[in-house]
Amino acid sequence: MLTQADATNLLQIARDAIIHHVNTKDYSPTPREEKALNERSGCFVTIKQEEQLRGCIGNFQSKQPLFREVANMAVAAATQDPRFKPMDKAELDNFHLEITVLSPLIKIDSTDQIEVGTHGIYIEKGLNRGVLLPQVATEYGWDKETFLQQTCAKAGLIETAWQAADADIYIFHGQIINE
């Protein structure tokens, strides 16, 4: 669990990474002493402009400390999300960040284990994979079945693919940090 100070630091790291990358393409966060920021945790960074999604990219696992992973995912969300063009200098005055620090994935045997608003969902079926963060279902007012269907759609699967015997469903928690 991150403290408020840790959360504030991660938000600043993410913002600095985006601004520096867009302006100069060169940024490396200063090493941190805080234990929580040096843990190896997966995370997603979400960028919004005028309450609309502008980019979101993350990893479930990290081989580097959280503060570096946040910086890298922030730059990726700003420049590599295939749904959007890369951010430019004109957009640097008008964006908000959300960071979701993830728990490890837990494979489930039954969708009864999913708690909407608490868990995120990761589905694998064949070569397709899709993930939706815990807050997505809450933001859209989805029930569990809709959450599963939308995760399948995100994976490029038919909405009922989660019911197939060869579909693997994982849940995870996320600590959400907002500006």
C-alpha positions as CSV (number, residue, x, y, z in Angstrom):
1,M,0.0,0.0,0.0
2,L,1.4,3.3,-1.1
3,T,1.4,6.3,1.2
4,Q,0.0,9.7,0.1
5,A,3.6,10.9,-0.3
6,D,4.5,7.9,-2.4
7,A,1.4,8.6,-4.6
8,T,2.3,12.2,-5.0
9,N,5.8,11.3,-6.0
10,L,4.6,8.8,-8.6
11,L,2.2,11.3,-10.1
12,Q,5.0,13.8,-10.4
13,I,7.4,11.2,-11.9
14,A,4.7,10.3,-14.5
15,R,4.0,14.0,-15.4
16,D,7.7,14.8,-15.6
17,A,8.4,11.8,-17.8
18,I,5.6,12.8,-20.3
19,I,6.6,16.5,-20.4
20,H,10.4,15.7,-20.8
21,H,9.7,13.1,-23.4
22,V,7.5,15.3,-25.6
23,N,9.8,18.2,-25.3
24,T,13.3,16.6,-25.5
25,K,12.8,12.8,-25.8
26,D,15.2,12.4,-22.9
27,Y,14.2,11.6,-19.4
28,S,15.4,9.3,-16.6
29,P,13.8,9.6,-13.2
30,T,16.0,10.3,-10.3
31,P,16.6,7.2,-8.1
32,R,14.3,7.1,-5.1
33,E,15.0,6.0,-1.6
34,E,11.4,5.1,-0.6
35,K,11.0,1.4,-0.2
36,A,7.5,1.2,-1.9
37,L,8.8,3.1,-4.9
38,N,11.6,0.5,-5.3
39,E,9.3,-2.5,-5.2
40,R,8.8,-4.3,-8.5
41,S,5.1,-3.9,-9.2
42,G,3.1,-3.8,-12.4
43,C,1.2,-0.6,-13.1
44,F,-1.0,1.2,-15.7
45,V,-0.8,4.9,-16.5
46,T,-4.0,6.5,-17.8
47,I,-4.0,9.9,-19.4
48,K,-7.2,11.9,-19.7
49,Q,-8.0,15.2,-21.4
50,E,-11.3,16.9,-20.7
51,E,-12.5,13.8,-18.9
52,Q,-11.8,11.7,-22.1
53,L,-9.3,8.9,-22.4
54,R,-6.1,10.1,-24.1
55,G,-3.9,7.0,-23.6
56,C,-3.5,4.0,-21.3
57,I,-0.7,1.5,-21.2
58,G,0.7,-0.7,-18.5
59,N,2.4,-4.0,-17.5
60,F,1.4,-6.6,-15.0
61,Q,4.9,-7.4,-14.1
62,S,8.0,-5.3,-13.9
63,K,11.7,-6.1,-13.8
64,Q,12.5,-2.6,-12.6
65,P,11.5,-0.5,-9.6
66,L,8.0,1.0,-9.6
67,F,9.2,4.6,-10.0
68,R,10.9,3.6,-13.3
69,E,8.0,1.5,-14.5
70,V,5.6,4.4,-13.9
71,A,7.9,6.8,-15.9
72,N,8.1,4.3,-18.8
73,M,4.4,3.5,-18.8
74,A,3.6,7.3,-18.7
75,V,5.7,7.9,-21.8
76,A,4.2,4.8,-23.5
77,A,0.6,6.0,-22.7
78,A,1.4,9.4,-24.1
79,T,3.2,8.2,-27.3
80,Q,2.5,4.5,-28.0
81,D,-1.2,3.8,-27.3
82,P,-2.3,2.7,-30.8
83,R,-5.7,4.3,-30.3
84,F,-4.3,7.8,-30.3
85,K,-1.7,9.9,-32.0
86,P,1.4,10.7,-29.8
87,M,0.9,13.7,-27.5
88,D,2.5,16.9,-28.7
89,K,3.6,20.1,-27.0
90,A,0.2,21.8,-27.4
91,E,-1.4,19.1,-25.2
92,L,1.0,19.4,-22.2
93,D,-1.0,22.1,-20.5
94,N,-4.2,20.0,-20.4
95,F,-4.0,16.5,-19.2
96,H,-4.7,14.5,-16.0
97,L,-3.1,11.4,-14.8
98,E,-4.3,8.2,-13.1
99,I,-1.9,5.5,-12.0
100,T,-3.1,2.0,-11.0
101,V,-0.5,0.0,-9.1
102,L,-1.3,-3.7,-9.5
103,S,-1.3,-6.7,-7.3
104,P,-0.2,-10.0,-8.9
105,L,-2.7,-11.8,-11.1
106,I,-4.8,-14.6,-9.5
107,K,-6.2,-17.2,-11.8
108,I,-9.8,-18.0,-10.9
109,D,-12.0,-21.1,-11.3
110,S,-15.3,-19.3,-11.1
111,T,-16.6,-15.8,-12.0
112,D,-18.3,-15.8,-8.6
113,Q,-14.8,-14.8,-7.3
114,I,-15.0,-11.5,-9.2
115,E,-16.0,-8.4,-7.2
116,V,-17.0,-5.6,-9.5
117,G,-15.3,-2.4,-8.4
118,T,-12.7,-4.3,-6.5
119,H,-11.1,-6.5,-9.1
120,G,-9.8,-5.9,-12.5
121,I,-10.1,-8.7,-15.1
122,Y,-7.5,-10.2,-17.4
123,I,-8.7,-12.8,-19.9
124,E,-6.6,-15.1,-22.1
125,K,-8.0,-17.3,-24.9
126,G,-5.7,-18.6,-27.5
127,L,-3.5,-15.8,-28.7
128,N,-6.0,-13.1,-27.5
129,R,-5.6,-11.2,-24.3
130,G,-7.6,-8.4,-22.8
131,V,-7.5,-6.4,-19.6
132,L,-9.8,-3.9,-17.9
133,L,-8.8,-2.1,-14.7
134,P,-11.0,-2.4,-11.6
135,Q,-12.3,1.2,-11.9
136,V,-13.6,0.8,-15.5
137,A,-16.6,-1.2,-14.4
138,T,-17.5,1.3,-11.8
139,E,-17.0,4.3,-14.1
140,Y,-19.4,2.8,-16.7
141,G,-21.8,1.3,-14.1
142,W,-21.3,-2.3,-15.4
143,D,-22.5,-5.5,-13.7
144,K,-20.2,-8.5,-13.6
145,E,-21.4,-10.0,-16.9
146,T,-21.0,-6.8,-18.8
147,F,-17.5,-6.4,-17.3
148,L,-16.6,-9.9,-18.6
149,Q,-18.1,-9.2,-22.0
150,Q,-16.3,-5.9,-22.4
151,T,-13.0,-7.5,-21.3
152,C,-13.5,-10.1,-24.1
153,A,-14.3,-7.4,-26.6
154,K,-11.1,-5.6,-25.6
155,A,-9.2,-8.9,-26.3
156,G,-10.8,-9.1,-29.8
157,L,-13.0,-12.0,-28.7
158,I,-16.7,-12.5,-29.0
159,E,-18.5,-11.2,-25.8
160,T,-19.3,-14.7,-24.5
161,A,-15.7,-16.1,-24.9
162,W,-15.2,-15.9,-21.1
163,Q,-17.6,-18.8,-20.8
164,A,-15.4,-21.2,-23.0
165,A,-13.5,-23.9,-21.2
166,D,-10.2,-22.8,-22.8
167,A,-10.6,-19.2,-21.6
168,D,-8.4,-18.3,-18.6
169,I,-9.7,-15.6,-16.3
170,Y,-7.5,-13.8,-13.8
171,I,-8.4,-11.1,-11.3
172,F,-6.2,-8.5,-9.6
173,H,-6.5,-5.5,-7.3
174,G,-5.2,-2.0,-8.1
175,Q,-4.4,0.9,-5.9
176,I,-5.7,3.9,-7.9
177,I,-3.8,7.2,-7.7
178,N,-5.4,10.3,-9.2
179,E,-4.3,13.8,-9.7
